[in-house]
Structures are given as structure tokens and as C-alpha cells.
């Protein structure tokens, strides 16, 4: 009963934090390039997690380090860049709705890679979810002809990586403490992020003369502290006390939060896109059902 209550509290907190992350990415891009944003987000988060969780690293069994490396790349490093790149072309609200594909991909990968059986209803949910995704992308490209909706592929690729990561945590890192997982992930990805930052043109007069830089750095810091560092620990804990599919269902509420931020910020969103978003959420809902 205690775990039941805690997991719902964690789910709500994560939905609010991650639902707000998309607008923070958008605002950060006003003063930073996508590669600078991804690198800074990773570095700031890594410094925080390693400072707080360094003592936990010694509790990690040697056999788990390879999975921590893979988990870090799939669950943190690559998506940090992919979402930033995607939002240079598509709206933050659309990116958040596409992110709802995580539970569907969790089901697919669980079946294809981890040999977790799926029911007919779950398969139907996956199909409906992908139909909604196609409609959302096509209608979005019509509504915003100046945006390149091929960049939605970066979000979709990230959802596949997130789905793989949540299955890896549940299957191979179940006994590792959530803070140790988060800190262990960043042991592998902080240095590569620093290298990307060095070659991204961040340390140039052009970057430092940008009037939007100060605000962008503030946004990326908030994103790193709350949207990545704190959320990573909460999410890892949630995966361990629940199931991969339940944990990934944080994407139920995230789009609502992100849509509110997007509308406030003046993003265009059509009725058809709303229906497409609803289709995706219906697909996610059906994919959670265990009955055939």
C-alpha cells in the first residue's frame, strides 16, 4: 500500500517537472545552440549528481557498470541533444506529445528484446498510438509550414532509447540504488559532453555577446537541476518500485503540462492535432491493459 501511494506521488511530480522541460528547452535555445544546450545540460547535471552521489558509486557491483554506461547513453546523453535539435524546428508542445510514445515503445522493446509477452489489446494500443503520431506530425507540418517536421524523428528516436533504458534499469539494475544509477550514468557521459561543448563554439565572443545568453543559462540550469538531476533519481526509484510500463506512463500527464506552457507561449495547436494527441494517449492507455 505504501509503495502504491508513493509511486503515484512520484508519477505526478515527474509529470509536472518533465512536462515543463520542453518549454525550458525552447527558452534555452534562444541563447544557445542545440549542441551547447545538450552539452551544458549534461555537464551541469553530472556535476550535481556526482557531487551528491559520489559515495554511492562504490556500492555498485562491477558487473553492473556496463549497463550503467548503456543506460547513461540511451537515457541521458543522446536524448539531451536529440530533444534540443528537434525543438529547433518543432514546437515544444508537439515534442511533448510525441514523447508519449515511450510507453508504447516500452511494450514493443519489452516484447522484441526482453521477451515480455504482449496481449492483443496492447498491440492494438501500439497501432492506435502510431496512427495518432502520424496524424500529429502531418497536421503539424500543414499548420506550421515553416517548420521541418522531419525533426520529429529525433523525438521518436529518443522515445525508443528511453524505452530501452527503462527496461534495462528494471532488468539489470534493479538492485542498484536510484542515486547510484544516476551518478553512475554520468561517470560515462560528462567527459563526452565536455568535449562536445568545447567544439560547439560556446567559448567564443559571438556566444558571450548574445543578449539572450544569461536567460538561456538560467533556463538550462533549472532544466538540469530539476528536469534532469532530481527527476532522474525519482524516475529510477519509480522504475524499481513499480513496472517499466507504469514508470513510462509519466507521459500521460506530461503533454497536458507542456501544452499549457506552449499555449501560454503562443504556440499554434489545431483541433485535429488535439484529436491526434488523444489517439496517442488512448493507445498508451490500451497498452497498459493486461487482459487479452
Number of C-alpha atoms within 10 A of each C-alpha: 5 6 11 10 9 14 21 16 13 17 22 15 16 25 23 18 19 24 28 26 26 29 26 22 26 24 20 26 24 17 21 26 18 24 22 24 27 27 27 24 29 27 22 19 28 27 16 17 26 22 11 13 18 15 12 17 19 11 10 17 11 8 9 15 18 12 18 28 18 17 27 23 20 23 26 25 24 21 21 23 21 21 29 25 22 23 24 18 16 23 23 31 27 27 24 28 29 27 25 28 31 27 32 32 23 25 27 23 18 21 13 12 10 14 10 11 12 19 16 14 18 24 18 14 25 25 18 21 28 19 15 25 24 14 18 24 22 13 18 22 16 11 14 16 10 10 16 14 22 14 19 24 15 20 26 22 18 25 25 22 22 26 26 25 23 27 22 21 23 17 13 13 24 16 14 20 17 23 24 24 30 30 28 27 27 27 19 20 20 23 15 15 23 16 11 17 19 13 11 17 15 18 11 9 9 9 15 13 10 13 11 16 17 13 14 22 20 14 21 27 19 17 26 24 18 18 23 26 24 19 21 23 18 19 23 23 21 24 22 21 17 16 14 24 22 17 24 25 23 24 25 23 20 26 29 19 21 26 25 15 20 23 13 9 12 8 15 13 18 12 9 13 21 15 14 24 24 15 22 31 26 17 27 31 19 22 28 19 14 12 10 9
